[in-house]
Amino acid sequence: MTTNAQRGRRGNERRRAVVAWVAALGVVSLAACTSTSTSGASPAATGTAVTTASRPATTSVTTTAPTTTAPSTTTTAATTTAPTTTTTTAATTTTTIAEPLDVFDPNCVIRTDRETTFEELALERGLADPVALWFENDTTDIVATGSLVDICPANEVNDIDGQPRPPLDDAAIQGALSSNVVRQQTRLNELFAGSGISDLAVDGISGPRTGQRLCAARLALGLDTTLDDMMPGSNEQAALLAPGALPTPDSTAVESERWVLIDRTCQIMFIGSGTELAFVFPTSTGSAGFETRDQDRAQAFRFNPALDNGGWHDSSEFPVGVDNPLNGNLYKPLYFDLGQAIHGANNVPTTPQSKGCARLRVQDQDTFVSWLGLDTATEETWRKNEMNVTVNVQGNFVPRP
């Protein structure tokens, strides 16, 4: 089983791979080929050898041996033998001759035989970086079956049609990566629309909020959870950008009638009923030394509307001044494990900052309490069946590099 520490290292490796690739562009070609011919002839590729794929067009050559008839007649005084005829026919042989692709440089172009991604193609071809293929092929998300793919990046020529490509300088690289973040942010806003979480700023800057939302999408899509950026051309970006609605995360939480799933890796909270997803809210869980404890369908057992103080309950065990607008620090807390609760707060960062509880924005806590039907409660309740919700807590926070 992949540990969260391994996931964190994997995320770091992804980010370092992009940085290393960008840094290396000015020194070496990342391609399997480096041909730069400007003539109509197909130049020979240099560097790491690549396998040239051929399209399925064929030429059939049929060879048939001639038919030979040999008459034979024998006569004796007593017997006359009728002529005997022997016929010999050679077998017919069909030879299939593969034709090269009709492209500028067949050594640098393949035709895909299935829907795939640049990450898979790079792995199959022994190429160092799927991002290079992504740049070379005009930042396509998913490679369709039968597509032509230029597998010789950074040689300043389109090996499919022979047209020159501009060099990939720092400005071009950063512009393409920023445009890719815009596409990710736009897609994330589409996926999480109507879930209660606020839209991301579509600004091409992959900051902590974008990382948190990417992590939440990974969790829902069944991918390894990490706050790290998604690499262009990767399998996970293809999964993010593929059509479809946001799925409910795969968890034991959904075995309850009403449930909360708190993920410490993403600092995100999913709320739903059965397999139906109702809300997704950003949260902030317990900081080091005050971690929000693991839970598997722990029943909420206490709710305090704190109406005598505008919804703010003063916790004597873990007072937090910044969340103390009057004389309290927990807004309408719903307890699920001793003193640990889901509660509203004025400050909900993207990192673990609480003293064991899971914070929500005040307006999100109001939405959650209303969904539970507890917004009409006039006093503290300990009746589990009245709250009717269980809590799962999972994951391990690993900061972005």
N, C-alpha and C positions, 0 to 999 in steps of 0.2 A: 504493500500500500504506500502511495506517495505521501510523505510527511509534508507538513506546512513549511518546515525549514527547507526541504528540497524544492518546494514550489517557489519559495522566496529566492533560492539560488537560481532556479530556472528563470525566474523573472529578471534577475540581475543579468544572467547570461544573455537573455534576449536583448535587453537594453544595450549591453556592451557590444553585442554583435552589430547593431545598427551604428553605434558610435565608431567602432573600429572600421566598419566598411566606409563610412563617410570620410574618415581621416585618411584612408588608404587610396582614395580615388585619384588624388593628385600624383601618386607615385607609381602605382601599378594598375594594370587592368585586372578586373575581377572576373573577366570572362573566361570561358573555355576556349574562345577563339579571339584573334585580334586582327582579322583581315580588314583592310581599308581600301580595297580596289575601287576605282572610279570608272573603270571600263565596263563594257557589257559582259565580259567574261566572268566566270565565277572564280574568285580567288581562293587559294588553298588556305585553310585555317591553320593557325599555329597555336602553341600552348598545349593545354591539356586536351587529349583526344576526346572527341565526342562521337557518339553513334549516330549515323545518318539514317533517319527513318525515310521510307519510301511510300508514296501513295499507292493504292492498290491497283493502278492501271497495269495491264499485262499485254504481252504480245505472244500469240500462239504460233508455233512452228510445227507443222505436221510432216512427217517423213514416211513414205510407204514404199516398200521394196517391190520390184516388178514381179508379175506372175509368169511362171515358166511352165510350158506344157511340153512334155517329152513323149511322142508317140512311139510305140514299140510293137513290131509285128514279127511273129515267128511262124514259118510254114514247114510242115513235114509231109511225108507221103501219105500218112494215115490221118493226121489231125491238122485242122486249121485253127489257130488261136486268134480271137478277136483282139484288135488293138487295145492296149492298156494305157490310160492317161493319168499322170501324176501332177497335182497342182500344189505349189508351195506359195504361201502368202506371209510376208513379214508382218510383225506386230506394229501397230501405229503408236508413235510416241509423241506426247505433247509437252513442250518445255515452256515454263513460265519465266519470263524475263522481267524483273522489277525495273520500273522506270524511276529516275530521280525526280524529286519535286521540282516543279516549274517555278523556281524562285531565283533571286539574285545569287545567293550562295547556298546551295543544297547542303553543304557541310555544316552550316550554322542554323538550320531550320528543321524542325520536326513537325509532324502532324499528330495531334493527340488522338488516342483511340478511345477516350472516355472523358467524362467531366472530371476535372482535377483542379489542383491549386499549384501555385508556383513553389510552395514549400515541398510538395510531393515531387514535382518535377526536378527541383534542385537535388533532392535526396537521391532520386533514381539516376540522375546524370552525374552525380559526384561533384556538383557545383557547390561552392562555399556558402553562397548567400542567396536566399529566395528574393530578398529585397532588390538585388541587382536585376533579376529577371523581371520583377514587377516594374521597375523603372524602364527597362528596355522595351517592354510590351505595352506601353501606354497605360500603365496602372489599372489593368483589368482586374476585377475582383476574383471571378471564377472563370477558369478556362473551359470552354464548352467542348464537347466531343467534336472532333474534326477540325479544330482550330489550328492555324499555323502559329508556331511559337519560335521566336528568335532566341536561341540559346547561347548567343555570343554577345553578352552585354559589354557596354563601355568601349566599343570600337568605333563609335561615331558614324555608324552606317546602319540603316535598316536592312538587314540581310534577307528580308522577304521581298522588298521591291527595289532595293538599291539606293533609296533616297538617303541623303546625308542626315545625320542626327546631330543636334548641338551637343557640345561637350557637357558632361555633368559636373559643373562647378558647384561650389558651396551654395550659391544663391539658388540655383536650379533645384538642388537637393532639398534645401530647407523649404522652398516654395511647394514642392511636391509633397513633402511630409506634412506641412501645415494644411494643405488641401485635403490630405487623407484624414487628418484629425477632424476637419470640418465635416467630412462625410460620416465619420464615426459618431460625432456629436449629434448630427442630424438624425442618424439611425437610432441612437439611444433615446432621443426625445420621442421618436415614433414608437419604439417598443414600450416605453414606460408611460406613454400618454394615458391619462385616466386612472393611474394607480395612486395618485395623491402626492407623488414626489414632484418637486418643481423642475421645470425645464433647465437643461444646461445652457449656458451661454455658448452660442455657436461662433467661436472666435478663433478656432484653429490652434488653441493653446491647450496642451494636455496637462492640466494641473491636477491638484488633489481631488476635486469634485469629479472630473472626468475619469480619473483612475478609480474612484469609488464606484461610479456608475458602470464602468467596464467590468469591474469585479462582480457587481450584482448581476450583470448580464451573463457573465461566465457561469455563475452559480445556477441561474435559471436554465441555461442551455446545457448544463451537465459537463462543463469544461473545468479544467484545473483553476481554482480560484486564486487570483493574485491581483494586486493593485497596479501592476506594471502596464506599460503601454502595449497595445497590440501591434505586432510587426506587420507592415504591408506585405501582401502576398502570402500570409500565413493561413493555416487551416482555420484557426479560431476567428480571424477576421472574415473569412469566407462564411463561417457559421453565423457571425453577427450580422453580416450584410445580406444574407439569404432572406427571401420573403418568409413571412410568418409572424404570428403573435408571440408575446412573451410567455413562455411556459411557466407552470408552477414548479418550483425546485423539487427535486426528488429527495424526500426526507420522510422519516417516520412521523414527522409532525402532522402530515396530512391524514394520518389514521384517526385523528381526533375530529370531532364535529366542528370545533372552532379552535384555531391554533395561531401561535406566533413562532416564527423562526428567526432567531437572532444569530447573525454570522459575524464573529469577531474579526475574521480576515478582512471582509469588505466593510465592516462597520455599517451594516445595513440590516433592516428588519422587514421581513415578509410577513404578511398577515392574511389569513384566508379561512375558508370553510370547506372541509373536505378537500377536493382537488381544485376548487375554485379560488383563484387569487383575488383578494379584495384590495390590499394596499401594499405599497413599498415605501418605506420611510428611511431616511438616514438616521443613524443612531450613533451614540458614543458610549462604549462599554467601559468596564473597570480598568483603571490604569495599573501599572506594575505594583504588586503588593496588595491590590484590592480587586483582583480579577473577577469578572462576572463568571460564576461557576457553570460548568457543563450541566446541561439539563436534557432529559428526554421525556417529553410530555409531562412536565411538572405542572400540577394544577394551580391556577391562581386561587389564593385562599383569602385575600383581604383587599378591600378597596376603600380608600379614604377620600371622599370628595372635598374635605376641608373647606366646607362652605363658610365657616366662621372667619376664614382668612382669605377669601377670594380664590380658593382652590389650592393655596400653598400650605403644605404641611411642613412643620419644622422637625427635621430629623436630629435627635440629640446625639445619635451615634456617629454620623458623618456629616456635620454641618458644612455647607459650602457657601461661602459668602457671596460669590458672584451670582448665585441663583436665589438670592434673598431680597426680593423687592420690598417686602414688608418685614415679616418675621418667619420666613420659611424658605426651604430650599428644594422641596419635592412637590411638583405640581400634580395633584390628583393621582397619587401613587397607587399602582396595582401590584401587590406583592406576590412573588412566586417561589421564593426560597429564603426563609428567615427574613432578614432585613433587606434583601435585594428585591428591587422592584423595577417596573417600567414606569417612568414618570416624565412629566414635562419639565423643560429647563429653558432658560434664556440663552444658554450657550451650548450648542451641539456641534463640536468640531468633527473633522473627518478622522480623528485619531482617538484612541482610548484615553479619556480624561476624567471619568467619573470615579466614585469610591465604591464600585461594585455594582451599581445599578445600570440600567440601560436607558439613556436619555432620549427623549424625543422633543422636537420643537413643541412649544405650547399648543399651537394650532393643530399639530398632528396628534397630540395626546387627546385633545378635545374630540377630534374625529374618531379616534380609536375608542374612547369611552362611550361615545354616542353609538358606534357600531355594536358595542357590547350591550347596549340598552341600559347603561349605568348613568346616563346623563341626568336622569330624574331622581337619582339617589339623594336623600336628604341627610343621611348619616352614614357612618362607617358600617360596612357589612363584612361578615366573615363567612357568608354562605357560598360555598363553592359552586353549587348548582345555579345560583343566581348569576355568577360571573361566567361560568361555563366556557372556559378557555384554558388551553394548556400552552406551555412554553418550552421550546427547544433552544438550547444554546450550543453553538459549535464553532469550530475554526480557531485559528491562531493568527493574531495580527503580525504582519511582517511589513515594515515601512517601505515606501517606494525608495529606490536607490537615489 
